Amino acid sequence: MLNVIEHGEPTDRPGLLIAHGLYGSGRNWGVIAKRLADERKVIAVDMRNHGHSPWFDTHSYPDLAADLAEVIDHFDGPFDVLGHSMGGKAAMTLALTQPDLVNRLIVADIAPVAYGHSQAKYIDAMKAVDLSGVERRSDAQERLAPHVDDPALVPFFLQSLDVKNREWLLNLDTLGAEMDSIMSFPDLSGRYEGETLFLTGAESDYVTHDHRDTIKTLFPKARFAKIPGAGHWVHAEKPREFEAAVRTWLG
């Protein structure tokens, strides 16, 4: 089973499962998860090939959805499910294939479509870092920064570095080999009839008006909300606003 980080205790409200995006971890969601756990049980997972979860040779969305289903079954779901980016696609796949496990769905800044860009350059960047002799995270930061085009991403990537053992907590080989699958979305014929919120950053172009017909076909009860001043990393850029939006919608 996936590695899980539990926050809070079960209440009379449905639990919330959080699925992070590519190169992330459940730990990235600690502050938001702890705050939301004042009203419900919150579980943040490390997705496969990330963090402290098992590594596999595959990274397809049916695989990721099956991993989430196993966690929800273990904790006697159904759960509300929140997924960002890659985790949002995994959450959508779960809702479309095993809807009985998903009470309500929140999709953070991603659409159920294939994207033309690739995140493989960041795999190359992390592989290019010589981790020998690294004693502190700041040592690795100096070595990684020249390889990453967005300085804001450097500390994010470094959260997945095990400094003590001088290794990435990411299965970079599999993520690289499966990048086409990660950027795509499976061809699924089902519909999820539950309540669904697409929560996006107003400055992001990951979810556009052109995507709405596809979204409504798969998620007929979809609603849309934007957080001003936020881009794709909406939960990290505007954490208080993101938490408030999730709390209000779940409430």
C-alpha positions as CSV (number, residue, x, y, z in Angstrom):
1,M,0.0,0.0,0.0
2,L,1.0,3.6,-0.5
3,N,2.8,5.4,2.3
4,V,0.2,7.6,4.1
5,I,0.4,10.5,6.5
6,E,-2.6,10.7,8.7
7,H,-4.0,14.0,10.2
8,G,-6.7,14.2,12.8
9,E,-9.3,11.7,13.9
10,P,-12.5,10.4,12.2
11,T,-15.5,12.6,12.7
12,D,-19.1,12.5,11.5
13,R,-17.9,14.0,8.3
14,P,-16.3,12.0,5.4
15,G,-12.6,11.7,5.5
16,L,-10.5,13.5,2.9
17,L,-7.8,11.8,0.8
18,I,-5.1,14.1,-0.8
19,A,-3.1,13.0,-3.9
20,H,-0.1,15.2,-4.8
21,G,1.3,16.1,-8.2
22,L,4.3,15.0,-10.1
23,Y,7.6,15.2,-8.1
24,G,5.7,16.0,-4.9
25,S,4.8,14.0,-1.8
26,G,2.2,13.9,0.9
27,R,4.5,15.9,3.1
28,N,4.1,18.9,0.7
29,W,0.5,19.1,1.9
30,G,1.2,19.0,5.6
31,V,0.1,22.6,6.5
32,I,-3.2,22.4,4.5
33,A,-3.9,18.8,5.7
34,K,-3.4,19.7,9.3
35,R,-5.7,22.7,9.1
36,L,-8.4,20.8,7.3
37,A,-8.1,18.0,9.9
38,D,-9.9,20.1,12.5
39,E,-13.2,18.9,11.1
40,R,-12.4,15.5,9.5
41,K,-9.8,12.8,9.1
42,V,-7.3,13.8,6.4
43,I,-4.9,11.4,4.7
44,A,-2.1,12.6,2.5
45,V,-0.4,9.9,0.4
46,D,2.9,9.5,-1.3
47,M,2.0,8.4,-4.8
48,R,3.8,5.4,-6.3
49,N,7.4,6.2,-7.4
50,H,7.4,9.2,-5.0
51,G,8.4,9.7,-1.4
52,H,8.3,6.6,0.8
53,S,5.8,4.7,-1.3
54,P,6.9,1.6,-3.3
55,W,8.6,1.9,-6.7
56,F,7.2,0.2,-9.8
57,D,8.1,0.0,-13.4
58,T,4.7,1.5,-14.4
59,H,3.0,4.8,-13.7
60,S,-0.3,4.8,-15.6
61,Y,-3.4,6.5,-14.3
62,P,-5.3,3.2,-13.9
63,D,-2.4,2.0,-11.7
64,L,-2.4,5.2,-9.7
65,A,-6.2,5.0,-9.3
66,A,-5.9,1.4,-8.0
67,D,-3.3,2.6,-5.5
68,L,-5.7,5.2,-4.2
69,A,-8.6,2.7,-4.1
70,E,-6.5,0.4,-1.9
71,V,-5.9,3.2,0.6
72,I,-9.6,4.1,0.7
73,D,-10.6,0.5,1.2
74,H,-8.0,0.2,4.0
75,F,-9.5,3.2,5.8
76,D,-13.1,2.0,5.3
77,G,-14.1,4.7,2.7
78,P,-15.7,6.2,0.7
79,F,-13.7,9.4,1.1
80,D,-13.8,12.9,-0.4
81,V,-10.8,13.0,-2.7
82,L,-8.6,16.0,-3.6
83,G,-6.0,15.7,-6.3
84,H,-3.6,18.2,-7.7
85,S,-2.1,17.9,-11.3
86,M,-1.0,14.3,-11.7
87,G,-2.8,13.5,-8.5
88,G,-5.9,15.2,-9.9
89,K,-5.8,12.9,-13.0
90,A,-5.4,9.9,-10.7
91,A,-8.4,11.1,-8.6
92,M,-10.5,11.6,-11.7
93,T,-9.6,8.1,-13.0
94,L,-10.6,6.7,-9.6
95,A,-13.9,8.5,-9.6
96,L,-14.7,7.4,-13.2
97,T,-13.8,3.7,-12.6
98,Q,-14.7,3.2,-8.9
99,P,-17.2,6.0,-8.2
100,D,-18.5,4.2,-5.0
101,L,-15.2,5.0,-3.3
102,V,-15.4,8.8,-4.0
103,N,-17.9,10.8,-2.0
104,R,-17.0,14.2,-3.6
105,L,-14.2,15.1,-5.9
106,I,-11.9,18.2,-5.9
107,V,-9.6,18.5,-8.9
108,A,-6.8,21.2,-8.5
109,D,-5.6,22.8,-11.7
110,I,-5.7,20.0,-14.2
111,A,-8.2,18.8,-16.8
112,P,-8.9,15.2,-18.0
113,V,-7.0,15.8,-21.3
114,A,-3.6,15.1,-22.8
115,Y,-1.1,18.0,-22.5
116,G,1.5,18.7,-25.2
117,H,4.3,19.8,-22.9
118,S,6.7,17.5,-20.9
119,Q,8.2,17.6,-17.4
120,A,11.1,15.4,-18.4
121,K,13.6,18.3,-18.3
122,Y,13.3,18.3,-14.5
123,I,14.2,14.6,-14.4
124,D,17.3,15.5,-16.4
125,A,18.0,18.3,-14.0
126,M,17.8,16.1,-10.9
127,K,19.9,13.4,-12.5
128,A,22.6,16.0,-13.4
129,V,23.2,16.9,-9.7
130,D,26.3,15.2,-8.2
131,L,25.0,14.3,-4.7
132,S,28.4,13.0,-3.5
133,G,29.6,15.1,-0.6
134,V,26.2,16.8,0.0
135,E,25.9,17.4,3.7
136,R,23.0,19.9,3.7
137,R,20.1,20.7,1.6
138,S,21.7,24.0,0.7
139,D,24.6,22.1,-0.8
140,A,22.2,20.4,-3.2
141,Q,20.4,23.6,-3.9
142,E,23.6,25.2,-5.2
143,R,24.1,22.3,-7.5
144,L,20.5,22.0,-8.7
145,A,19.7,25.6,-9.3
146,P,21.7,26.0,-12.5
147,H,19.8,23.2,-14.1
148,V,16.2,24.4,-13.3
149,D,14.6,27.2,-15.3
150,D,12.2,28.3,-12.5
151,P,14.0,29.2,-9.2
152,A,10.8,28.6,-7.3
153,L,10.8,24.9,-8.2
154,V,14.3,24.3,-6.7
155,P,13.1,24.1,-3.1
156,F,10.1,22.1,-4.1
157,F,12.3,19.5,-5.8
158,L,14.6,19.4,-2.8
159,Q,11.8,18.3,-0.5
160,S,12.2,15.0,-2.3
161,L,15.9,14.7,-1.5
162,D,17.1,12.3,1.2
163,V,20.1,14.3,2.3
164,K,21.4,11.7,4.8
165,N,21.4,8.9,2.2
166,R,22.2,11.3,-0.7
167,E,19.4,10.0,-3.0
168,W,16.2,11.3,-4.5
169,L,13.0,9.9,-3.1
170,L,11.7,9.7,-6.7
171,N,11.9,6.9,-9.1
172,L,13.4,9.1,-11.8
173,D,13.9,6.3,-14.3
174,T,10.3,5.1,-14.3
175,L,8.9,8.7,-14.2
176,G,11.0,9.5,-17.3
177,A,10.0,6.4,-19.1
178,E,6.3,6.9,-18.3
179,M,6.3,10.7,-19.0
180,D,4.0,10.3,-22.1
181,S,1.4,8.5,-19.9
182,I,1.7,11.1,-17.2
183,M,1.0,13.9,-19.6
184,S,-2.0,12.0,-21.2
185,F,-5.3,10.9,-19.8
186,P,-6.9,7.5,-20.3
187,D,-9.8,7.0,-22.7
188,L,-12.5,6.2,-20.2
189,S,-16.2,5.9,-21.1
190,G,-17.7,6.2,-17.6
191,R,-19.2,9.2,-15.9
192,Y,-18.9,10.4,-12.3
193,E,-22.2,11.6,-11.1
194,G,-20.9,13.0,-7.8
195,E,-20.3,16.6,-6.8
196,T,-17.1,17.8,-8.4
197,L,-15.1,21.0,-8.0
198,F,-12.5,22.1,-10.5
199,L,-10.4,24.6,-8.4
200,T,-7.8,26.4,-10.5
201,G,-5.3,29.2,-10.3
202,A,-6.5,32.3,-12.2
203,E,-3.1,32.8,-13.7
204,S,-2.8,29.1,-14.8
205,D,-3.5,27.9,-18.3
206,Y,-3.9,24.2,-17.4
207,V,-7.7,24.3,-17.4
208,T,-9.2,26.5,-20.1
209,H,-12.7,27.2,-21.4
210,D,-12.0,24.8,-24.3
211,H,-11.7,21.9,-21.7
212,R,-15.2,22.5,-20.3
213,D,-17.1,20.3,-22.7
214,T,-14.8,17.4,-22.0
215,I,-15.1,18.0,-18.3
216,K,-18.9,18.2,-18.3
217,T,-19.2,15.0,-20.3
218,L,-17.2,13.1,-17.7
219,F,-18.3,15.0,-14.7
220,P,-21.8,16.4,-15.3
221,K,-22.0,18.0,-11.9
222,A,-18.7,19.8,-12.2
223,R,-18.4,23.3,-10.8
224,F,-15.6,25.7,-11.4
225,A,-13.7,28.2,-9.1
226,K,-10.6,30.2,-9.6
227,I,-8.2,31.6,-7.0
228,P,-6.9,35.1,-7.9
229,G,-3.2,35.6,-8.2
230,A,-2.4,31.8,-8.3
231,G,-0.8,29.8,-11.0
232,H,-0.6,26.0,-11.4
233,W,0.9,25.5,-7.9
234,V,-2.3,27.0,-6.5
235,H,-2.1,25.3,-3.1
236,A,1.5,26.4,-2.6
237,E,1.1,29.9,-3.9
238,K,-2.1,30.8,-2.1
239,P,-2.4,28.2,0.7
240,R,-4.9,30.1,2.9
241,E,-7.2,30.9,0.0
242,F,-6.9,27.3,-1.3
243,E,-7.7,25.9,2.2
244,A,-10.7,28.3,2.6
245,A,-12.1,27.3,-0.8
246,V,-11.8,23.6,-0.1
247,R,-13.3,24.0,3.4
248,T,-16.2,26.0,2.2
249,W,-17.0,23.6,-0.6
250,L,-16.8,20.5,1.6
251,G,-18.9,22.3,4.2
